[in-house]
Amino acid sequence: MASNPPKATLPILYSDLEPITKEKHGNLKIKPLDKMPAAANVHAVPVTVEEIPLLQRHYPVVFSAGDNMVPIVLMGLNEGANAFLDKDGKPIDESIYLPGYLRRYPFMLARMRQDQEDLTLCVDPTAGIIGDFKDGEPLFDGDQPSEAIQRVLKFCEGFETGAQRTAAFVKELKDMDILMDGEVAIQPAGMEKPYVYRGFKMINEEKFRDLSGDKLRKMNQNGMLAIVMAHLFSLGQIREVFTRQVRAGKGPVSVEELEGAGAEKPAAKKKAPAKKK
């Protein structure tokens, strides 16, 4: 029987993981996940490159700092603040695209051991969507995974494939050396000091403009150019997320303070890269 992966390796949202097996889950059912309370306190989640053009309409998409850099979507600008989910982790606006990372929860493909190549479909048992329920869809049809589990598996496989393509995309960006430390200052009108946000990476527009025609042509042919442009366009959403956060009572300033300062919408300024002397 497969053992559970070590908890130290678990990503955000996941409190535990157990492999789905016929022996343990053969007679159990699955019901829809109606809320994700833990997600209400998560301000950023990883995304895949395919999602960035969809996400850029509503969220800023930046890159995490550190050695294991990945693209992330900012659902809030402050730790513990999510401007798109309510206190139960339900979308405030159902029409806004929800990142695949959240839609995948509480399932994921994981390696049971560090030396194992194969991935196993696992579930976070603390989510409470699998059990001996009267209603719901069975996890197994005889000895075989049910249609419900096959749908989950297909989604998780697609997410994993997207993650692999994303890793290749990030490697290309690193090789081209066009990333820089990000810094955004939001200055609400009438307020004395701006709110400054750091701790992420973004495309250096000056270096991007200086790329040779051959590199730009290659980026256009392999699809990277559209992703980079979507990332750059998405940075304009930082102001909107700040405003959403304030209106949801999760911002660094209250709605009354913001309106009292005479600002319906704060202005966001990206820090220009320092010019070489």
Residue pairs with C-beta under 8 A, 6 or more apart in sequence:
1 21
1 23
2 19
2 21
2 112
2 120
3 112
3 113
4 16
4 17
4 18
4 19
4 112
4 122
5 17
5 110
5 111
5 112
5 122
7 16
10 16
10 17
11 46
11 108
12 42
12 45
13 36
13 38
13 39
13 42
13 45
13 101
13 102
13 105
13 106
13 124
14 105
14 106
14 108
14 124
15 38
15 124
15 126
16 124
16 125
16 126
17 108
17 110
17 122
17 123
17 124
18 24
18 122
18 123
18 125
19 110
19 112
19 120
19 121
19 122
20 120
20 121
20 122
20 123
20 139
20 145
20 149
22 140
22 143
25 130
25 139
25 140
26 139
26 140
27 132
28 130
28 131
28 132
28 133
28 138
28 139
29 130
29 131
29 132
29 133
29 135
29 136
29 137
29 138
29 139
30 129
30 130
30 136
30 137
30 138
30 139
30 148
30 149
31 129
31 133
31 135
31 136
31 137
32 129
33 105
33 106
33 127
33 129
34 90
35 88
35 89
35 90
36 85
36 88
36 89
36 90
36 102
36 105
37 87
37 88
37 89
38 89
39 82
39 85
39 89
39 102
39 105
40 82
40 85
40 86
40 87
40 88
40 89
41 80
41 81
41 82
42 75
42 82
43 74
43 75
43 76
43 77
43 78
43 79
43 80
43 81
43 82
44 64
44 72
44 73
44 74
44 75
44 76
45 72
45 73
45 75
45 99
45 101
45 102
46 64
46 70
46 71
46 72
46 101
46 163
47 55
47 61
47 70
47 71
47 72
47 73
47 99
47 100
47 101
47 166
48 71
48 100
48 159
48 162
48 163
48 165
48 166
49 71
49 162
49 165
49 166
49 169
49 227
50 162
50 165
51 73
51 97
51 99
51 100
51 162
52 61
52 71
52 227
52 230
52 231
52 234
53 226
53 227
53 230
54 97
55 61
55 73
55 97
55 99
55 230
55 234
56 230
56 231
56 233
56 234
56 237
57 97
57 237
58 84
58 96
58 97
58 237
58 240
59 73
59 74
59 75
59 84
59 234
59 237
59 241
60 73
60 74
60 234
60 235
60 237
60 238
60 241
61 71
61 72
61 73
61 74
61 230
61 231
61 234
62 71
62 72
62 74
62 182
62 200
62 201
62 202
62 231
62 235
63 69
63 70
63 71
63 72
63 170
63 173
63 179
63 200
63 201
63 202
64 70
64 71
64 72
64 200
64 201
65 181
65 199
65 200
65 201
69 170
69 174
69 179
69 201
70 166
70 167
70 170
71 166
71 169
71 170
71 231
72 200
73 99
74 238
74 241
75 82
75 83
75 84
75 85
75 99
75 241
76 82
76 83
76 84
76 241
76 245
76 250
77 186
77 195
77 197
77 238
77 241
77 242
77 245
77 251
78 245
78 250
78 251
78 252
81 245
81 250
81 251
82 250
83 92
83 241
83 244
83 245
83 248
83 250
84 91
84 92
84 93
84 96
84 98
84 244
85 91
85 92
86 92
91 98
92 248
100 155
100 159
100 162
101 159
103 155
104 155
104 156
104 159
105 124
105 127
106 123
106 124
106 126
106 127
106 129
107 121
107 122
107 123
107 124
107 152
107 155
107 156
108 121
108 122
108 156
109 119
109 120
109 121
109 122
109 156
109 157
109 159
109 160
110 119
110 120
110 122
111 117
111 118
111 119
111 120
112 120
119 160
121 149
121 152
121 153
121 156
123 129
123 130
130 139
137 146
137 147
137 148
138 146
138 148
139 145
139 146
139 148
139 149
140 146
140 149
141 147
145 153
169 224
169 227
172 224
173 179
173 203
176 211
176 215
177 207
178 203
178 204
178 207
178 208
178 211
179 201
179 202
179 203
179 204
180 201
180 202
180 203
180 204
180 207
180 273
181 198
181 200
181 201
182 197
182 198
182 199
182 200
182 201
182 202
182 270
182 271
183 196
183 197
183 198
183 270
183 271
184 196
184 197
184 235
184 238
184 268
184 269
184 270
184 271
185 194
185 195
185 196
185 197
185 268
185 269
185 271
186 194
186 195
186 196
186 197
186 238
186 239
186 242
186 266
186 267
186 268
186 269
187 194
187 195
187 266
187 267
187 269
188 195
188 253
188 258
188 261
188 263
188 266
188 267
189 261
189 262
189 263
189 266
189 267
190 260
190 261
190 262
190 263
191 253
191 261
191 263
194 269
195 242
195 252
195 253
197 238
202 231
202 235
202 270
203 228
203 231
203 232
204 273
205 232
205 273
206 273
207 273
208 228
208 232
211 219
216 225
218 224
219 225
219 228
220 226
235 270
236 268
238 268
239 265
239 266
239 267
239 268
240 265
242 251
242 266
242 268
243 265
243 266
245 251
246 253
246 254
246 255
246 258
247 255
249 255
251 258
258 266
